[in-house]
Amino acid sequence: MARIVQKYGGTSVGDVDRIKNVAARIKAFRAAGNEVVVVVSARSGVTNELIARAKSIHPNPPEREMDQLLSIGEQETIALTAMALEAIGVDAVSYTGAQAGIFTDKVHTKAKIKTIDAKPLEKDLSAGKVIIVAGFQGINEEGHITTLGRGGSDLTAIALAAAIKADKCEIYTDVDGVYTADPRVVQDARKLNEISYDEMLELASLGSKVMQTRSVEFASKYNVVFEVRSSFNNNPGTIVKQEVAYMEKVVVRGVAVDKDQAKVVVSNIADKPGTAAKVFRALAEANINVDMIVQNVGRDGVANLTFTVPQTEIGKVERTLAPVLKDIGGSVTLDDQIAKLSVVGVGMRTHSGVASTLFSALAGAGINLELISTSEIKISVVIAKSKADEAARVAHKAFELEKL
Amino acid sequence: MARIVQKYGGTSVGDVDRIKNVAARIKAFRAAGNEVVVVVSARSGVTNELIARAKSIHPNPPEREMDQLLSIGEQETIALTAMALEAIGVDAVSYTGAQAGIFTDKVHTKAKIKTIDAKPLEKDLSAGKVIIVAGFQGINEEGHITTLGRGGSDLTAIALAAAIKADKCEIYTDVDGVYTADPRVVQDARKLNEISYDEMLELASLGSKVMQTRSVEFASKYNVVFEVRSSFNNNPGTIVKQEVAYMEKVVVRGVAVDKDQAKVVVSNIADKPGTAAKVFRALAEANINVDMIVQNVGRDGVANLTFTVPQTEIGKVERTLAPVLKDIGGSVTLDDQIAKLSVVGVGMRTHSGVASTLFSALAGAGINLELISTSEIKISVVIAKSKADEAARVAHKAFELEKL
């Protein structure tokens, strides 16, 4: 008997039949004697539908009300999933984020989990019930509903797994696991059996779309081993865990492409202390995540600041920077026709030549590099969005990722 | 300046445009210097859609999960309404039932309000905010979400009006007020300017469909004067309040028809003490509302028990009575092709001849009476459903309700 936390994403619970399918899977785990806690997302499409409805009422809805609204997506799924389990004879009970004792900070639409009070949940678990918890949501100390932002349901699952000391945490999604590249783009991409938190982190943050960064960070911090696998078949997935020695033999683990970024160039600002700080303080206060920062200084004492942000934040970036530019001077150019390509692997730490292999391969294909940024275990480049798929195939081939 | 509670039903907030329209109305009340608390229902159709989805998963869904599911309908509307107010410059904040401190008993899908802790709400009111509260829902002491059953949003509004000592309570709906009969059936039906709680109670419980009984009972108990009026125009509605002397001059206030009832006949049961009690105890324990009970005893010591129940409860009645009949003998016949017609008026207390006027008029139109039941201020008869509209017109004419 094991204690398992399972998370099913929006596609896995997309309609009534899929919810029944998920219930049947859960029943099998429960029947095998396991204690099962299930985290579900909103049915796919529901969150976007709610956002569209809100925007048709208010171009920029108050974030507290947005959370109040969006949290209903998961609340629907937990109730329907519990009903589907009861319908096949499995005792089940649903929990909203608040009912599951998931307390967060006060940042609406992007809240962080502070603590989980799992006592009520433990009681129902001991009584043999399957627990269905709404992903993506929590409650703050003032009783306001909060949501955790994109990928929040994974975070709910991993945080719950840590809180109730689960033996296993399984993240069910519509893909079989983590691949060396997106199989829709790179035909001979391979599924990885194992990957380290650090590699997964870089892949997640770089747009492999399997999981969001902070869920992996949370898992790494609390050492929650989890498996990413498909809810549509019984294939083993990819296990994500602490780095082990043999992982270093592989120099590059995978290639990720992120087409949802935009490039921001702040040109002709004075090259003096504090200028860049003013820009990034304003962006941080507006809760805008900034990535890949590069600053060039010209001979005439003016600087250009270039960075990338999520495409969805472009409007917010413009609004946020307008007053700052009045102060520091300069102008802003936005470009959303870019993509970020990254190669990732813990083996890079002990191997050299990765950058030159990548740059040569891309140059050989006539692909221009607009920005470069590196870390211990990854190299990222910004290229034209129109070249992104080709670049992924070129890089995959250059590192021979198709080979076992 | 007054403190106003307003309730908008599902039709009034049926889509984005109607929500904007409601927001504009609310803004006018707020701009006039009033403190405004608004209770909203789910968008029309949403609750039925959720019920259908639940039933496609479980023929008889667990009631706790049903509440967890249905409560999202109102949660959507409160968020959208608050956004619509913010969009036109009105400071607004939404409250779920739980956030509004609406504590109920533990009976899922038909919970009763026990207490309201209006402190957080008072704080936001003092800060000048418009408060939008989800109707129809509350929370029990164990933290489970409950719903109040049909017409629950009206109850939320009236209970809140009592809790925060509102000066006015306005129930906005898709009709202009309470009429002497259904204007779609009886062409010369008139809108009433005022009506007593008792009359409204009888009309509500008898199917005038404007409001549910218990909201009116609650208003009567706490002496909450309220107005039923339309959200689609600015016509004055019907004010519902304590009976005053001049109301008695009108013998019959209105005619109501209820086509949503079914007749249950339990035949050939032993005529001995406790038999009827067993039947009704079982029905009460199953939370089935029973109306118009009649018992006939034949010469051979067997009795027939006849009563009416809501049509939706027919299946539950059959399941509930099956074990009882094994014990007491007898058989059950169900008939959903009936309607209940009632004439109501506090003036009946001091006037005689109302019954004979009604019975003669119906007999004159060839309409047969299957059951009769009377109270101090109403007379109800069960007739064939096919004759219901004609009967309403005949009764309305017999009591000259078309005249002022």
Interface residues (C-beta under 8 A of the other chain):
Chain A: V16 I19 K20 L50 R53 A54 S56 I57 H58 P59 P61 P62 R64 E65 M66 Q68 L69 S71 I72 Q75 E76 I78 A79 L80 A82 M83 A84 E86 A87 V93 S94 T96 A98 Q99 P120 G143 H144 I145
Chain B: V16 I19 K20 L50 R53 A54 S56 I57 H58 P59 P61 P62 R64 E65 M66 Q68 L69 S71 I72 Q75 E76 I78 A79 L80 A82 M83 A84 E86 A87 V93 S94 T96 A98 Q99 P120 G143 H144 I145
